[in-house]
Amino acid sequence: MSAAPSRSEGAVRPRVRRRGGLSGPHGGSRTSSTAPRPRRGAAGTPWLYLAPALVVLGGLLVYPVYQLGLISFLEYTQAQVSGGEPTTFQGFGNYAELFGDGEFWRVLLATVVFAAACVVSTLAVGCALAVLLTRVRALPRLALMLAALGAWATPAVTGSTVWLLLFDPDFGPVNRMLGLGDHSWTYGRFSAFALVLLEVVWCSFPFVMVTVYAGIRAVPAEVLEAAALDGASQWRIWRSVLAPMLRPILVVVTIQSVIWDFKVFTQIYVMTNGGGIAGQNLVLNVYAYQKAFASSEYSLGSAIGVVMLLILLAVTLVYLRLLRRQGEEL
């Protein structure tokens, strides 16, 4: 009597069709994509949400920049403003006149050096105080934050006037404390620039401090503890641990500081009385103001504004390009 064939030997397994696909000739499956396709109008949805902001930015930024560039190519003085003479197209004549003026290059060099000193000083003070905020107790931290935010909220005109009173040669407390008598800080070129630099740093470091402090608080505590256990000093922790992790934040505050400090106007105009003795403390923004409104050469003032815009744009793009080459994602 022969035994019945076992299930594994004689039975033929049915080919199972798997869910979501078709069975292949060897029992495999060819899965078909079941992901929903995006609708045609979905790609334009983000732009619909951004449209109101883009319209506002276009009205506040694009149109004034267009007018600035247009006037820089015209002959536009008080005679054209009053209608006494017709407006004529000058092409690059205003730029040729500007670049041929030795005073423009002197002011440009002074602006670059002054802005670089302000940026470096602001970043150094802001980052140092941000690290200090992580080391002190709650009450001193609150007092420092309130003092910094008070300096940040002070209008530039008010802050500049207060600093002038502090360093006044006759009634200022700084000269009395230092025993300098009636020394005038705004008389010399370098002392005047130094005084303005202190005021610019005073009103700018809170932004850097608050931003970097928020970034430090987001760093895992285990990373800092491990560095401290390895014997790293505070400076080494900042240079080798915190700074690389905070690089995207440092990029933002650096670019913001470059833009703000390169186009400083109020502090120079108020504290040096319009640019100092014989224009020794002029920067590009004040120089453009004098050309446009004091001399009624609006086309030259516009040309200076366009040059400033291109310089700031070039600095920002080069800085971002260098960071992308280093593999940083912003």
Disulfide bonds with the S-S distance in Angstrom:
none
